[in-house]
Amino acid sequence: MNVLSPEEIIEQVKIVTGDRFDSDLAKRLNIDKQSFPQYKNKKTVDLQQKIITLLLAEVRHTNKTHNE
C-alpha cells in the first residue's frame, strides 16, 4: 500500500468534504488552522496515516463504483 503523505491526506479529505481551503476544514474539525502546517511537516508514517490512507482509498473506490 502506498501511504499518502500528510499533505495528500488533507487534500483528499477536502475533496471528500467539499472544503476548498485548509481554513474551511479546520473549522469543520474544530481545530486551529495552524495545526495544518505542523501536520504537513510530519516526517514519520504512523498508524493513523496508514488507516486514513486505507479509508480514503475505500471512499474513492465506493464513489467510483456508484458513478459508473
C-alpha positions as CSV (number, residue, x, y, z in Angstrom):
1,M,0.0,0.0,0.0
2,N,1.3,3.4,-1.0
3,V,0.8,5.6,2.1
4,L,-0.4,9.1,1.5
5,S,1.6,12.0,2.8
6,P,0.0,14.3,5.3
7,E,-0.5,16.9,2.7
8,E,-2.1,14.4,0.3
9,I,-4.4,13.3,3.2
10,I,-5.5,16.9,3.8
11,E,-6.2,17.4,0.1
12,Q,-8.2,14.2,-0.2
13,V,-10.2,15.0,2.9
14,K,-11.0,18.4,1.5
15,I,-12.3,16.8,-1.7
16,V,-14.5,14.3,0.2
17,T,-15.9,17.1,2.5
18,G,-16.2,19.7,-0.3
19,D,-14.0,22.1,1.7
20,R,-12.0,24.4,-0.5
21,F,-9.4,25.7,1.9
22,D,-7.4,24.4,4.9
23,S,-9.3,27.0,7.0
24,D,-12.6,25.5,5.9
25,L,-11.5,22.1,7.0
26,A,-10.1,23.4,10.2
27,K,-13.5,24.9,11.1
28,R,-15.2,21.6,10.3
29,L,-12.7,19.8,12.5
30,N,-13.0,22.5,15.2
31,I,-9.2,22.9,15.3
32,D,-6.8,25.9,14.9
33,K,-5.8,26.3,11.2
34,Q,-2.2,26.5,12.5
35,S,-2.4,22.7,13.1
36,F,-2.2,22.1,9.4
37,P,1.4,23.2,8.8
38,Q,2.5,21.1,11.7
39,Y,0.7,18.1,10.3
40,K,2.0,18.7,6.8
41,N,5.6,18.8,8.1
42,K,5.3,15.4,9.9
43,K,8.1,13.2,8.7
44,T,7.3,9.7,10.1
45,V,4.5,7.5,8.9
46,D,2.3,6.3,11.8
47,L,-0.7,4.0,12.2
48,Q,-3.3,6.8,11.8
49,Q,-1.8,7.9,8.5
50,K,-2.0,4.3,7.2
51,I,-5.6,3.9,8.4
52,I,-6.6,7.3,6.8
53,T,-4.9,6.2,3.5
54,L,-6.9,3.0,3.5
55,L,-10.2,4.7,4.3
56,L,-9.7,7.3,1.6
57,A,-8.9,4.6,-0.9
58,E,-12.2,2.9,0.0
59,V,-14.1,6.1,-0.3
60,R,-12.7,6.8,-3.7
61,H,-13.5,3.2,-4.8
62,T,-17.0,3.4,-3.5
63,N,-17.6,6.8,-5.2
64,K,-16.2,5.4,-8.5
65,T,-18.4,2.4,-8.3
66,H,-21.5,4.5,-7.7
67,N,-20.7,6.8,-10.5
68,E,-20.4,4.0,-13.1
